[in-house]
Amino acid sequence: MDAPTSVVIFGASGDLTSRKLVPAIFSLWEAGALPGEWEAVGFGRRPLSDDEFRRSVRPEAVPEGWAEFAAHLHYRHGGYDDPASYEALAEQLDAFDASHGAEPGAGNRLYYLATPPDVFPVVVDRLEEAGLHRGTIGWRRVIVEKPFGRDLESARALNARILQTFREDQVFRIDHYLGKETVQNILAFRLGNGIFEPLWNRNYIDYVQILVAESLGVEGRGGYYDHAGALRDMVQNHLLQLLALVAMEPPGTFTADAVRNEKVKVLQCIRPIAPGEVDRYVVRGQYEGYRDEPGIAPDSTTETYVAMQLAIDTWRWSGVPFFLRTGKALPERRTEICIVFRQPPLTLFAKATPAEQPEGPPGQVEPTVLTLRIQPDEGISLRLGLKPPGAGMRLAPVQLGFSYRSRFGRDAPDAYERLLLDALSGDATLFIRGDEAEAAWTAVTPILEAWASSDRAPEPYPEGSWGPAAADALVKEEHCEWRPGGDAA
Ligand code: BG6
């Protein structure tokens, strides 16, 4: 019989538990994907009974099977720093093992750190002190939520602390973007088809854009966000992860270490932006009205928008600009990666006339663009130039498209489902390795430092706009243009 498995969520009274974690565990349970015998314990500072906890995480529309599922959910009220709470937790977990016919302590344990980040080292201290990091037969693993540090130094310190207690293969640093189906499809698309990889380099690609646009503002998370900002909250993790998947070399095998070795290598090849160059390559913006949001300092200089140009110094990418852009309060929610290909060497054909192609400006023929649409309307499209009907030989853009929903008949499952399942089965491919987190912080820390010592405030932009005008100058300088999504399939 497999050892029973206990999942302990630290910070269980926070909204991640009810919004993401419990629904993900429920879906896995419903699909029969959870290990045979399992229990989950929410650990938090709010005094709740098991029943109160179950009610606090119950979806509004109660799904079928909920009562049976919820019987596996338990709650432990405790202090993160209180040794007695961990001793009581250890006893509870041992009792679960025994109730499932295993020796106390023989079960598997997955610890999910969803507390405020300054508490992560405290929980690790106490887990070790209570002996909860060691197992006799079963495994011990720890999932660490974001943010993983707030700069290079703090990320290093956090890695060092965690790795005193757990081995790297027991540590699962989460970036929920890696759990998104369409993010995993980046590698499937590149490496599962023989025709793209030969083109995937400086000889054929003119520039790459990665956009993560959100229409919402800070939505009640002001207290956290005002100390983070878009560079820490989005670029260091989600955007650099997307960049790594687009730009990495193919791994020799699809194993956690082989994939992550290649990601680390490419992140380490991002050219550092010198302090004096930050204003040239990085635009920071703040939406008008941000300072009036709850929890935001009235004179806050926190950025809610970043546009930046990165260079990757490898043989594959030398000379190819990577433009990254993310912001809150933009016109729509849209995450996509555009690969813009070089124009053919000779211009044989003119652009279609406005009558043949009413949309779009007159002028040069549009380049071929491959768009990997991460969300919403997950899919992939390739924009080509083709001849519209009629006399003459002119080019108008057409789209070849794949839509996730129409091909697979369902929306992509939530990222947390996949990530929890992988952590339960010990597969760390879609999690961030310690050196990877540090490589990403190395790329952004000089920018944070330059901003911290600058008097220049972020550029204001109106809510619902595509950000400050300075971002346009950034791409124009390289004879490129932003593609806010005119290329939808
Ligand atoms: C989180 C950030 O990591 O990602 C949020 O903290 C952001 O500020 C969110 O809104 C975006 O995630 P998604 O999956 O909605 O694109």
Residues whose N, C-alpha, C, O or C-beta is under 5 A from the ligand:
A	BS01	BG6	D233
